[in-house]
Amino acid sequence: MEKNAGTIDRIVRVVIGIVLLYAVATGMVQGIVMYVAEILGIMMLVTAALAYCPLYPAMKMNTASKPK
């Protein structure tokens, strides 16, 4: 699995993931939105940790820096 997420991309994903999980933990969201926010928050943190987004190859995107 080749890394396809760059540093800024990963930082943004961590911030979004933490915000979503915070909203779930504090009860800011309820019902089905709570479950969607929880799943998206976890997905954001996992993709940031792995530096790999499974959607990027399908969209032919790569935000990682090119190897020299």
CHARMM internal coordinates of N, CA and C (Angstrom, degrees):
IC EDIT
DIST 1 N 1 CA 1.4440
DIST 1 CA 1 C 1.5325
ANGL 1 N 1 CA 1 C 107.91
DIST 1 C 2 N 1.3098
ANGL 1 CA 1 C 2 N 115.50
DIHE 1 N 1 CA 1 C 2 N 111.74
DIST 2 N 2 CA 1.4564
ANGL 1 C 2 N 2 CA 121.51
DIHE 1 CA 1 C 2 N 2 CA -178.23
DIST 2 CA 2 C 1.5286
ANGL 2 N 2 CA 2 C 110.05
DIHE 1 C 2 N 2 CA 2 C -83.11
DIST 2 C 3 N 1.3223
ANGL 2 CA 2 C 3 N 116.36
DIHE 2 N 2 CA 2 C 3 N 137.00
DIST 3 N 3 CA 1.4638
ANGL 2 C 3 N 3 CA 120.47
DIHE 2 CA 2 C 3 N 3 CA 179.42
DIST 3 CA 3 C 1.5230
ANGL 3 N 3 CA 3 C 109.31
DIHE 2 C 3 N 3 CA 3 C -66.08
DIST 3 C 4 N 1.3402
ANGL 3 CA 3 C 4 N 115.35
DIHE 3 N 3 CA 3 C 4 N 133.48
DIST 4 N 4 CA 1.4594
ANGL 3 C 4 N 4 CA 118.81
DIHE 3 CA 3 C 4 N 4 CA 179.65
DIST 4 CA 4 C 1.5304
ANGL 4 N 4 CA 4 C 112.48
DIHE 3 C 4 N 4 CA 4 C -132.07
DIST 4 C 5 N 1.3293
ANGL 4 CA 4 C 5 N 116.92
DIHE 4 N 4 CA 4 C 5 N 10.74
DIST 5 N 5 CA 1.4667
ANGL 4 C 5 N 5 CA 121.21
DIHE 4 CA 4 C 5 N 5 CA 178.63
DIST 5 CA 5 C 1.5297
ANGL 5 N 5 CA 5 C 108.65
DIHE 4 C 5 N 5 CA 5 C -117.70
DIST 5 C 6 N 1.3220
ANGL 5 CA 5 C 6 N 115.29
DIHE 5 N 5 CA 5 C 6 N 125.69
DIST 6 N 6 CA 1.4582
ANGL 5 C 6 N 6 CA 120.95
DIHE 5 CA 5 C 6 N 6 CA -179.15
DIST 6 CA 6 C 1.5218
ANGL 6 N 6 CA 6 C 112.45
DIHE 5 C 6 N 6 CA 6 C -81.09
DIST 6 C 7 N 1.3182
ANGL 6 CA 6 C 7 N 116.00
DIHE 6 N 6 CA 6 C 7 N 178.76
DIST 7 N 7 CA 1.4622
ANGL 6 C 7 N 7 CA 122.77
DIHE 6 CA 6 C 7 N 7 CA -175.74
DIST 7 CA 7 C 1.5246
ANGL 7 N 7 CA 7 C 112.40
DIHE 6 C 7 N 7 CA 7 C -62.41
DIST 7 C 8 N 1.3110
ANGL 7 CA 7 C 8 N 117.47
DIHE 7 N 7 CA 7 C 8 N -48.84
DIST 8 N 8 CA 1.4678
ANGL 7 C 8 N 8 CA 119.74
DIHE 7 CA 7 C 8 N 8 CA -179.38
DIST 8 CA 8 C 1.5188
ANGL 8 N 8 CA 8 C 110.24
DIHE 7 C 8 N 8 CA 8 C -64.64
DIST 8 C 9 N 1.3129
ANGL 8 CA 8 C 9 N 116.48
DIHE 8 N 8 CA 8 C 9 N -41.60
DIST 9 N 9 CA 1.4731
ANGL 8 C 9 N 9 CA 121.82
DIHE 8 CA 8 C 9 N 9 CA 177.11
DIST 9 CA 9 C 1.5274
ANGL 9 N 9 CA 9 C 110.27
DIHE 8 C 9 N 9 CA 9 C -57.28
DIST 9 C 10 N 1.3146
ANGL 9 CA 9 C 10 N 116.56
DIHE 9 N 9 CA 9 C 10 N -44.31
DIST 10 N 10 CA 1.4698
ANGL 9 C 10 N 10 CA 121.10
DIHE 9 CA 9 C 10 N 10 CA -178.91
DIST 10 CA 10 C 1.5257
ANGL 10 N 10 CA 10 C 111.20
DIHE 9 C 10 N 10 CA 10 C -67.03
DIST 10 C 11 N 1.3229
ANGL 10 CA 10 C 11 N 117.73
DIHE 10 N 10 CA 10 C 11 N -40.04
DIST 11 N 11 CA 1.4665
ANGL 10 C 11 N 11 CA 120.95
DIHE 10 CA 10 C 11 N 11 CA 179.29
DIST 11 CA 11 C 1.5245
ANGL 11 N 11 CA 11 C 110.17
DIHE 10 C 11 N 11 CA 11 C -63.59
DIST 11 C 12 N 1.3214
ANGL 11 CA 11 C 12 N 116.60
DIHE 11 N 11 CA 11 C 12 N -43.84
DIST 12 N 12 CA 1.4686
ANGL 11 C 12 N 12 CA 120.82
DIHE 11 CA 11 C 12 N 12 CA 178.38
DIST 12 CA 12 C 1.5201
ANGL 12 N 12 CA 12 C 110.32
DIHE 11 C 12 N 12 CA 12 C -61.60
DIST 12 C 13 N 1.3251
ANGL 12 CA 12 C 13 N 117.41
DIHE 12 N 12 CA 12 C 13 N -41.47
DIST 13 N 13 CA 1.4611
ANGL 12 C 13 N 13 CA 121.17
DIHE 12 CA 12 C 13 N 13 CA 179.06
DIST 13 CA 13 C 1.5317
ANGL 13 N 13 CA 13 C 111.75
DIHE 12 C 13 N 13 CA 13 C -63.74
DIST 13 C 14 N 1.3280
ANGL 13 CA 13 C 14 N 117.54
DIHE 13 N 13 CA 13 C 14 N -39.87
DIST 14 N 14 CA 1.4665
ANGL 13 C 14 N 14 CA 120.91
DIHE 13 CA 13 C 14 N 14 CA 178.54
DIST 14 CA 14 C 1.5260
ANGL 14 N 14 CA 14 C 110.09
DIHE 13 C 14 N 14 CA 14 C -64.35
DIST 14 C 15 N 1.3189
ANGL 14 CA 14 C 15 N 116.65
DIHE 14 N 14 CA 14 C 15 N -45.35
DIST 15 N 15 CA 1.4627
ANGL 14 C 15 N 15 CA 120.26
DIHE 14 CA 14 C 15 N 15 CA -179.51
DIST 15 CA 15 C 1.5325
ANGL 15 N 15 CA 15 C 110.52
DIHE 14 C 15 N 15 CA 15 C -62.04
DIST 15 C 16 N 1.3200
ANGL 15 CA 15 C 16 N 117.25
DIHE 15 N 15 CA 15 C 16 N -47.20
DIST 16 N 16 CA 1.4680
ANGL 15 C 16 N 16 CA 120.51
DIHE 15 CA 15 C 16 N 16 CA 179.73
DIST 16 CA 16 C 1.5254
ANGL 16 N 16 CA 16 C 110.48
DIHE 15 C 16 N 16 CA 16 C -63.13
DIST 16 C 17 N 1.3252
ANGL 16 CA 16 C 17 N 117.29
DIHE 16 N 16 CA 16 C 17 N -42.00
DIST 17 N 17 CA 1.4571
ANGL 16 C 17 N 17 CA 121.09
DIHE 16 CA 16 C 17 N 17 CA 179.28
DIST 17 CA 17 C 1.5241
ANGL 17 N 17 CA 17 C 112.17
DIHE 16 C 17 N 17 CA 17 C -61.56
DIST 17 C 18 N 1.3237
ANGL 17 CA 17 C 18 N 116.60
DIHE 17 N 17 CA 17 C 18 N -43.64
DIST 18 N 18 CA 1.4652
ANGL 17 C 18 N 18 CA 120.62
DIHE 17 CA 17 C 18 N 18 CA 179.79
DIST 18 CA 18 C 1.5241
ANGL 18 N 18 CA 18 C 110.69
DIHE 17 C 18 N 18 CA 18 C -66.09
DIST 18 C 19 N 1.3278
ANGL 18 CA 18 C 19 N 117.09
DIHE 18 N 18 CA 18 C 19 N -42.29
DIST 19 N 19 CA 1.4671
ANGL 18 C 19 N 19 CA 120.46
DIHE 18 CA 18 C 19 N 19 CA 179.07
DIST 19 CA 19 C 1.5229
ANGL 19 N 19 CA 19 C 110.74
DIHE 18 C 19 N 19 CA 19 C -62.17
DIST 19 C 20 N 1.3223
ANGL 19 CA 19 C 20 N 117.45
DIHE 19 N 19 CA 19 C 20 N -44.22
DIST 20 N 20 CA 1.4675
ANGL 19 C 20 N 20 CA 120.30
DIHE 19 CA 19 C 20 N 20 CA 179.55
DIST 20 CA 20 C 1.5274
ANGL 20 N 20 CA 20 C 111.68
DIHE 19 C 20 N 20 CA 20 C -63.77
DIST 20 C 21 N 1.3215
ANGL 20 CA 20 C 21 N 116.96
DIHE 20 N 20 CA 20 C 21 N -44.37
DIST 21 N 21 CA 1.4671
ANGL 20 C 21 N 21 CA 119.88
DIHE 20 CA 20 C 21 N 21 CA -179.79
DIST 21 CA 21 C 1.5287
ANGL 21 N 21 CA 21 C 111.27
DIHE 20 C 21 N 21 CA 21 C -69.28
DIST 21 C 22 N 1.3177
ANGL 21 CA 21 C 22 N 117.68
DIHE 21 N 21 CA 21 C 22 N -32.30
DIST 22 N 22 CA 1.4581
ANGL 21 C 22 N 22 CA 121.09
DIHE 21 CA 21 C 22 N 22 CA 175.26
DIST 22 CA 22 C 1.5219
ANGL 22 N 22 CA 22 C 110.51
DIHE 21 C 22 N 22 CA 22 C -64.32
DIST 22 C 23 N 1.3277
ANGL 22 CA 22 C 23 N 116.16
DIHE 22 N 22 CA 22 C 23 N -42.90
DIST 23 N 23 CA 1.4660
ANGL 22 C 23 N 23 CA 120.70
DIHE 22 CA 22 C 23 N 23 CA 178.91
DIST 23 CA 23 C 1.5246
ANGL 23 N 23 CA 23 C 110.76
DIHE 22 C 23 N 23 CA 23 C -61.85
DIST 23 C 24 N 1.3137
ANGL 23 CA 23 C 24 N 116.83
DIHE 23 N 23 CA 23 C 24 N -37.62
DIST 24 N 24 CA 1.4734
ANGL 23 C 24 N 24 CA 120.78
DIHE 23 CA 23 C 24 N 24 CA 177.96
DIST 24 CA 24 C 1.5202
ANGL 24 N 24 CA 24 C 110.13
DIHE 23 C 24 N 24 CA 24 C -69.67
DIST 24 C 25 N 1.3289
ANGL 24 CA 24 C 25 N 117.00
DIHE 24 N 24 CA 24 C 25 N -45.79
DIST 25 N 25 CA 1.4690
ANGL 24 C 25 N 25 CA 121.39
DIHE 24 CA 24 C 25 N 25 CA -175.58
DIST 25 CA 25 C 1.5230
ANGL 25 N 25 CA 25 C 112.73
DIHE 24 C 25 N 25 CA 25 C -65.84
DIST 25 C 26 N 1.3202
ANGL 25 CA 25 C 26 N 117.27
DIHE 25 N 25 CA 25 C 26 N -32.61
DIST 26 N 26 CA 1.4629
ANGL 25 C 26 N 26 CA 120.37
DIHE 25 CA 25 C 26 N 26 CA -177.76
DIST 26 CA 26 C 1.5239
ANGL 26 N 26 CA 26 C 113.10
DIHE 25 C 26 N 26 CA 26 C -92.41
DIST 26 C 27 N 1.3246
ANGL 26 CA 26 C 27 N 117.19
DIHE 26 N 26 CA 26 C 27 N -2.31
DIST 27 N 27 CA 1.4542
ANGL 26 C 27 N 27 CA 120.57
DIHE 26 CA 26 C 27 N 27 CA 178.49
DIST 27 CA 27 C 1.5139
ANGL 27 N 27 CA 27 C 114.23
DIHE 26 C 27 N 27 CA 27 C 79.69
DIST 27 C 28 N 1.3226
ANGL 27 CA 27 C 28 N 117.63
DIHE 27 N 27 CA 27 C 28 N 20.00
DIST 28 N 28 CA 1.4650
ANGL 27 C 28 N 28 CA 120.81
DIHE 27 CA 27 C 28 N 28 CA 179.38
DIST 28 CA 28 C 1.5247
ANGL 28 N 28 CA 28 C 111.56
DIHE 27 C 28 N 28 CA 28 C -69.84
DIST 28 C 29 N 1.3090
ANGL 28 CA 28 C 29 N 116.34
DIHE 28 N 28 CA 28 C 29 N -24.52
DIST 29 N 29 CA 1.4685
ANGL 28 C 29 N 29 CA 121.27
DIHE 28 CA 28 C 29 N 29 CA 177.53
DIST 29 CA 29 C 1.5219
ANGL 29 N 29 CA 29 C 108.29
DIHE 28 C 29 N 29 CA 29 C -121.12
DIST 29 C 30 N 1.3238
ANGL 29 CA 29 C 30 N 115.57
DIHE 29 N 29 CA 29 C 30 N 148.07
DIST 30 N 30 CA 1.4642
ANGL 29 C 30 N 30 CA 121.32
DIHE 29 CA 29 C 30 N 30 CA -176.50
DIST 30 CA 30 C 1.5261
ANGL 30 N 30 CA 30 C 109.94
DIHE 29 C 30 N 30 CA 30 C -132.02
DIST 30 C 31 N 1.2977
ANGL 30 CA 30 C 31 N 115.41
DIHE 30 N 30 CA 30 C 31 N 164.42
DIST 31 N 31 CA 1.4593
ANGL 30 C 31 N 31 CA 121.50
DIHE 30 CA 30 C 31 N 31 CA 173.78
DIST 31 CA 31 C 1.5065
ANGL 31 N 31 CA 31 C 113.51
DIHE 30 C 31 N 31 CA 31 C 67.00
DIST 31 C 32 N 1.3243
ANGL 31 CA 31 C 32 N 115.58
DIHE 31 N 31 CA 31 C 32 N -143.85
DIST 32 N 32 CA 1.4609
ANGL 31 C 32 N 32 CA 121.60
DIHE 31 CA 31 C 32 N 32 CA -176.83
DIST 32 CA 32 C 1.5241
ANGL 32 N 32 CA 32 C 111.55
DIHE 31 C 32 N 32 CA 32 C -64.23
DIST 32 C 33 N 1.3172
ANGL 32 CA 32 C 33 N 117.25
DIHE 32 N 32 CA 32 C 33 N -31.64
DIST 33 N 33 CA 1.4671
ANGL 32 C 33 N 33 CA 121.19
DIHE 32 CA 32 C 33 N 33 CA 179.13
DIST 33 CA 33 C 1.5280
ANGL 33 N 33 CA 33 C 109.85
DIHE 32 C 33 N 33 CA 33 C -62.13
DIST 33 C 34 N 1.3186
ANGL 33 CA 33 C 34 N 117.10
DIHE 33 N 33 CA 33 C 34 N -34.97
DIST 34 N 34 CA 1.4569
ANGL 33 C 34 N 34 CA 121.29
DIHE 33 CA 33 C 34 N 34 CA 179.15
DIST 34 CA 34 C 1.5322
ANGL 34 N 34 CA 34 C 110.39
DIHE 33 C 34 N 34 CA 34 C -61.61
DIST 34 C 35 N 1.3240
ANGL 34 CA 34 C 35 N 117.04
DIHE 34 N 34 CA 34 C 35 N -44.57
DIST 35 N 35 CA 1.4618
ANGL 34 C 35 N 35 CA 120.56
DIHE 34 CA 34 C 35 N 35 CA -179.28
DIST 35 CA 35 C 1.5259
ANGL 35 N 35 CA 35 C 111.72
DIHE 34 C 35 N 35 CA 35 C -68.45
DIST 35 C 36 N 1.3107
ANGL 35 CA 35 C 36 N 116.39
DIHE 35 N 35 CA 35 C 36 N -39.87
DIST 36 N 36 CA 1.4660
ANGL 35 C 36 N 36 CA 120.22
DIHE 35 CA 35 C 36 N 36 CA 177.67
DIST 36 CA 36 C 1.5277
ANGL 36 N 36 CA 36 C 110.33
DIHE 35 C 36 N 36 CA 36 C -64.15
DIST 36 C 37 N 1.3362
ANGL 36 CA 36 C 37 N 117.17
DIHE 36 N 36 CA 36 C 37 N -44.34
DIST 37 N 37 CA 1.4646
ANGL 36 C 37 N 37 CA 121.43
DIHE 36 CA 36 C 37 N 37 CA 179.23
DIST 37 CA 37 C 1.5274
ANGL 37 N 37 CA 37 C 111.00
DIHE 36 C 37 N 37 CA 37 C -63.10
DIST 37 C 38 N 1.3244
ANGL 37 CA 37 C 38 N 116.75
DIHE 37 N 37 CA 37 C 38 N -39.65
DIST 38 N 38 CA 1.4607
ANGL 37 C 38 N 38 CA 120.55
DIHE 37 CA 37 C 38 N 38 CA 179.17
DIST 38 CA 38 C 1.5243
ANGL 38 N 38 CA 38 C 111.57
DIHE 37 C 38 N 38 CA 38 C -64.59
DIST 38 C 39 N 1.3240
ANGL 38 CA 38 C 39 N 116.73
DIHE 38 N 38 CA 38 C 39 N -45.72
DIST 39 N 39 CA 1.4679
ANGL 38 C 39 N 39 CA 120.62
DIHE 38 CA 38 C 39 N 39 CA 179.68
DIST 39 CA 39 C 1.5255
ANGL 39 N 39 CA 39 C 110.54
DIHE 38 C 39 N 39 CA 39 C -64.74
DIST 39 C 40 N 1.3266
ANGL 39 CA 39 C 40 N 117.62
DIHE 39 N 39 CA 39 C 40 N -45.26
DIST 40 N 40 CA 1.4650
ANGL 39 C 40 N 40 CA 120.49
DIHE 39 CA 39 C 40 N 40 CA 179.54
DIST 40 CA 40 C 1.5294
ANGL 40 N 40 CA 40 C 111.47
DIHE 39 C 40 N 40 CA 40 C -64.45
DIST 40 C 41 N 1.3330
ANGL 40 CA 40 C 41 N 117.32
DIHE 40 N 40 CA 40 C 41 N -39.76
DIST 41 N 41 CA 1.4554
ANGL 40 C 41 N 41 CA 120.75
DIHE 40 CA 40 C 41 N 41 CA 178.45
DIST 41 CA 41 C 1.5195
ANGL 41 N 41 CA 41 C 112.36
DIHE 40 C 41 N 41 CA 41 C -61.52
DIST 41 C 42 N 1.3216
ANGL 41 CA 41 C 42 N 115.50
DIHE 41 N 41 CA 41 C 42 N -44.58
DIST 42 N 42 CA 1.4737
ANGL 41 C 42 N 42 CA 119.93
DIHE 41 CA 41 C 42 N 42 CA 178.46
DIST 42 CA 42 C 1.5249
ANGL 42 N 42 CA 42 C 110.33
DIHE 41 C 42 N 42 CA 42 C -65.70
DIST 42 C 43 N 1.3353
ANGL 42 CA 42 C 43 N 116.90
DIHE 42 N 42 CA 42 C 43 N -42.91
DIST 43 N 43 CA 1.4704
ANGL 42 C 43 N 43 CA 120.33
DIHE 42 CA 42 C 43 N 43 CA 178.96
DIST 43 CA 43 C 1.5191
ANGL 43 N 43 CA 43 C 111.35
DIHE 42 C 43 N 43 CA 43 C -61.00
DIST 43 C 44 N 1.3216
ANGL 43 CA 43 C 44 N 116.95
DIHE 43 N 43 CA 43 C 44 N -40.53
DIST 44 N 44 CA 1.4667
ANGL 43 C 44 N 44 CA 120.52
DIHE 43 CA 43 C 44 N 44 CA 179.22
DIST 44 CA 44 C 1.5283
ANGL 44 N 44 CA 44 C 110.95
DIHE 43 C 44 N 44 CA 44 C -62.23
DIST 44 C 45 N 1.3182
ANGL 44 CA 44 C 45 N 116.76
DIHE 44 N 44 CA 44 C 45 N -44.12
DIST 45 N 45 CA 1.4655
ANGL 44 C 45 N 45 CA 119.96
DIHE 44 CA 44 C 45 N 45 CA -179.12
DIST 45 CA 45 C 1.5299
ANGL 45 N 45 CA 45 C 111.47
DIHE 44 C 45 N 45 CA 45 C -67.71
DIST 45 C 46 N 1.3094
ANGL 45 CA 45 C 46 N 117.28
DIHE 45 N 45 CA 45 C 46 N -39.37
DIST 46 N 46 CA 1.4688
ANGL 45 C 46 N 46 CA 120.59
DIHE 45 CA 45 C 46 N 46 CA 179.87
DIST 46 CA 46 C 1.5288
ANGL 46 N 46 CA 46 C 110.71
DIHE 45 C 46 N 46 CA 46 C -66.86
DIST 46 C 47 N 1.3315
ANGL 46 CA 46 C 47 N 116.72
DIHE 46 N 46 CA 46 C 47 N -45.88
DIST 47 N 47 CA 1.4723
ANGL 46 C 47 N 47 CA 118.43
DIHE 46 CA 46 C 47 N 47 CA 179.82
DIST 47 CA 47 C 1.5287
ANGL 47 N 47 CA 47 C 111.46
DIHE 46 C 47 N 47 CA 47 C -65.76
DIST 47 C 48 N 1.3225
ANGL 47 CA 47 C 48 N 117.25
DIHE 47 N 47 CA 47 C 48 N -31.95
DIST 48 N 48 CA 1.4727
ANGL 47 C 48 N 48 CA 119.88
DIHE 47 CA 47 C 48 N 48 CA 175.97
DIST 48 CA 48 C 1.5253
ANGL 48 N 48 CA 48 C 110.56
DIHE 47 C 48 N 48 CA 48 C -68.67
DIST 48 C 49 N 1.3175
ANGL 48 CA 48 C 49 N 116.70
DIHE 48 N 48 CA 48 C 49 N -41.60
DIST 49 N 49 CA 1.4665
ANGL 48 C 49 N 49 CA 120.53
DIHE 48 CA 48 C 49 N 49 CA -179.53
DIST 49 CA 49 C 1.5309
ANGL 49 N 49 CA 49 C 111.53
DIHE 48 C 49 N 49 CA 49 C -66.21
DIST 49 C 50 N 1.3237
ANGL 49 CA 49 C 50 N 117.03
DIHE 49 N 49 CA 49 C 50 N -37.27
DIST 50 N 50 CA 1.4643
ANGL 49 C 50 N 50 CA 121.15
DIHE 49 CA 49 C 50 N 50 CA -178.69
DIST 50 CA 50 C 1.5320
ANGL 50 N 50 CA 50 C 112.85
DIHE 49 C 50 N 50 CA 50 C -85.70
DIST 50 C 51 N 1.3251
ANGL 50 CA 50 C 51 N 117.01
DIHE 50 N 50 CA 50 C 51 N -13.96
DIST 51 N 51 CA 1.4694
ANGL 50 C 51 N 51 CA 122.88
DIHE 50 CA 50 C 51 N 51 CA -175.81
DIST 51 CA 51 C 1.5238
ANGL 51 N 51 CA 51 C 110.29
DIHE 50 C 51 N 51 CA 51 C 58.06
DIST 51 C 52 N 1.3085
ANGL 51 CA 51 C 52 N 116.13
DIHE 51 N 51 CA 51 C 52 N 33.72
DIST 52 N 52 CA 1.4610
ANGL 51 C 52 N 52 CA 121.50
DIHE 51 CA 51 C 52 N 52 CA -178.77
DIST 52 CA 52 C 1.5231
ANGL 52 N 52 CA 52 C 109.74
DIHE 51 C 52 N 52 CA 52 C -140.94
DIST 52 C 53 N 1.3122
ANGL 52 CA 52 C 53 N 116.75
DIHE 52 N 52 CA 52 C 53 N 127.64
DIST 53 N 53 CA 1.4532
ANGL 52 C 53 N 53 CA 122.07
DIHE 52 CA 52 C 53 N 53 CA 175.54
DIST 53 CA 53 C 1.5250
ANGL 53 N 53 CA 53 C 107.79
DIHE 52 C 53 N 53 CA 53 C -113.51
DIST 53 C 54 N 1.3268
ANGL 53 CA 53 C 54 N 117.75
DIHE 53 N 53 CA 53 C 54 N 120.15
DIST 54 N 54 CA 1.4678
ANGL 53 C 54 N 54 CA 119.80
DIHE 53 CA 53 C 54 N 54 CA -177.36
DIST 54 CA 54 C 1.5322
ANGL 54 N 54 CA 54 C 113.61
DIHE 53 C 54 N 54 CA 54 C -67.22
DIST 54 C 55 N 1.3216
ANGL 54 CA 54 C 55 N 118.32
DIHE 54 N 54 CA 54 C 55 N -17.50
DIST 55 N 55 CA 1.4664
ANGL 54 C 55 N 55 CA 120.86
DIHE 54 CA 54 C 55 N 55 CA 178.77
DIST 55 CA 55 C 1.5301
ANGL 55 N 55 CA 55 C 112.58
DIHE 54 C 55 N 55 CA 55 C -81.64
DIST 55 C 56 N 1.3182
ANGL 55 CA 55 C 56 N 117.67
DIHE 55 N 55 CA 55 C 56 N -24.83
DIST 56 N 56 CA 1.4547
ANGL 55 C 56 N 56 CA 120.73
DIHE 55 CA 55 C 56 N 56 CA -175.92
DIST 56 CA 56 C 1.5334
ANGL 56 N 56 CA 56 C 113.65
DIHE 55 C 56 N 56 CA 56 C -60.77
DIST 56 C 57 N 1.3297
ANGL 56 CA 56 C 57 N 120.77
DIHE 56 N 56 CA 56 C 57 N -44.41
DIST 57 N 57 CA 1.4733
ANGL 56 C 57 N 57 CA 118.78
DIHE 56 CA 56 C 57 N 57 CA 178.86
DIST 57 CA 57 C 1.5330
ANGL 57 N 57 CA 57 C 112.57
DIHE 56 C 57 N 57 CA 57 C -59.95
DIST 57 C 58 N 1.3301
ANGL 57 CA 57 C 58 N 117.19
DIHE 57 N 57 CA 57 C 58 N -37.52
DIST 58 N 58 CA 1.4607
ANGL 57 C 58 N 58 CA 120.19
DIHE 57 CA 57 C 58 N 58 CA 179.44
DIST 58 CA 58 C 1.5292
ANGL 58 N 58 CA 58 C 111.14
DIHE 57 C 58 N 58 CA 58 C -65.79
DIST 58 C 59 N 1.3389
ANGL 58 CA 58 C 59 N 116.12
DIHE 58 N 58 CA 58 C 59 N -32.07
DIST 59 N 59 CA 1.4640
ANGL 58 C 59 N 59 CA 120.85
DIHE 58 CA 58 C 59 N 59 CA 179.81
DIST 59 CA 59 C 1.5280
ANGL 59 N 59 CA 59 C 111.66
DIHE 58 C 59 N 59 CA 59 C -94.81
DIST 59 C 60 N 1.3436
ANGL 59 CA 59 C 60 N 116.46
DIHE 59 N 59 CA 59 C 60 N 3.50
DIST 60 N 60 CA 1.4653
ANGL 59 C 60 N 60 CA 122.76
DIHE 59 CA 59 C 60 N 60 CA -178.61
DIST 60 CA 60 C 1.5264
ANGL 60 N 60 CA 60 C 111.72
DIHE 59 C 60 N 60 CA 60 C 55.10
DIST 60 C 61 N 1.3469
ANGL 60 CA 60 C 61 N 115.47
DIHE 60 N 60 CA 60 C 61 N 45.29
DIST 61 N 61 CA 1.4651
ANGL 60 C 61 N 61 CA 121.99
DIHE 60 CA 60 C 61 N 61 CA 179.33
DIST 61 CA 61 C 1.5231
ANGL 61 N 61 CA 61 C 109.46
DIHE 60 C 61 N 61 CA 61 C -112.78
DIST 61 C 62 N 1.3234
ANGL 61 CA 61 C 62 N 115.17
DIHE 61 N 61 CA 61 C 62 N 154.12
DIST 62 N 62 CA 1.4543
ANGL 61 C 62 N 62 CA 121.24
DIHE 61 CA 61 C 62 N 62 CA 174.47
DIST 62 CA 62 C 1.5274
ANGL 62 N 62 CA 62 C 107.01
DIHE 61 C 62 N 62 CA 62 C -158.39
DIST 62 C 63 N 1.3471
ANGL 62 CA 62 C 63 N 116.91
DIHE 62 N 62 CA 62 C 63 N 113.74
DIST 63 N 63 CA 1.4577
ANGL 62 C 63 N 63 CA 120.16
DIHE 62 CA 62 C 63 N 63 CA 179.84
DIST 63 CA 63 C 1.5218
ANGL 63 N 63 CA 63 C 111.50
DIHE 62 C 63 N 63 CA 63 C -98.97
DIST 63 C 64 N 1.3194
ANGL 63 CA 63 C 64 N 117.48
DIHE 63 N 63 CA 63 C 64 N -1.14
DIST 64 N 64 CA 1.4703
ANGL 63 C 64 N 64 CA 121.00
DIHE 63 CA 63 C 64 N 64 CA 178.46
DIST 64 CA 64 C 1.5187
ANGL 64 N 64 CA 64 C 108.93
DIHE 63 C 64 N 64 CA 64 C -74.67
DIST 64 C 65 N 1.3257
ANGL 64 CA 64 C 65 N 115.62
DIHE 64 N 64 CA 64 C 65 N 150.75
DIST 65 N 65 CA 1.4563
ANGL 64 C 65 N 65 CA 119.52
DIHE 64 CA 64 C 65 N 65 CA 178.65
DIST 65 CA 65 C 1.5271
ANGL 65 N 65 CA 65 C 109.23
DIHE 64 C 65 N 65 CA 65 C -69.90
DIST 65 C 66 N 1.2966
ANGL 65 CA 65 C 66 N 115.14
DIHE 65 N 65 CA 65 C 66 N 147.09
DIST 66 N 66 CA 1.4687
ANGL 65 C 66 N 66 CA 121.32
DIHE 65 CA 65 C 66 N 66 CA -178.22
DIST 66 CA 66 C 1.5222
ANGL 66 N 66 CA 66 C 109.70
DIHE 65 C 66 N 66 CA 66 C -75.07
DIST 66 C 67 N 1.3404
ANGL 66 CA 66 C 67 N 117.64
DIHE 66 N 66 CA 66 C 67 N 137.07
DIST 67 N 67 CA 1.4749
ANGL 66 C 67 N 67 CA 119.33
DIHE 66 CA 66 C 67 N 67 CA 176.34
DIST 67 CA 67 C 1.5173
ANGL 67 N 67 CA 67 C 110.53
DIHE 66 C 67 N 67 CA 67 C -67.18
DIST 67 C 68 N 1.3394
ANGL 67 CA 67 C 68 N 115.30
DIHE 67 N 67 CA 67 C 68 N 143.29
DIST 68 N 68 CA 1.4801
ANGL 67 C 68 N 68 CA 119.75
DIHE 67 CA 67 C 68 N 68 CA -177.00
DIST 68 CA 68 C 1.4969
ANGL 68 N 68 CA 68 C 111.16
DIHE 67 C 68 N 68 CA 68 C -93.95
END
COOR INIT
IC SEED 1 N 1 CA 1 C
IC BUILD
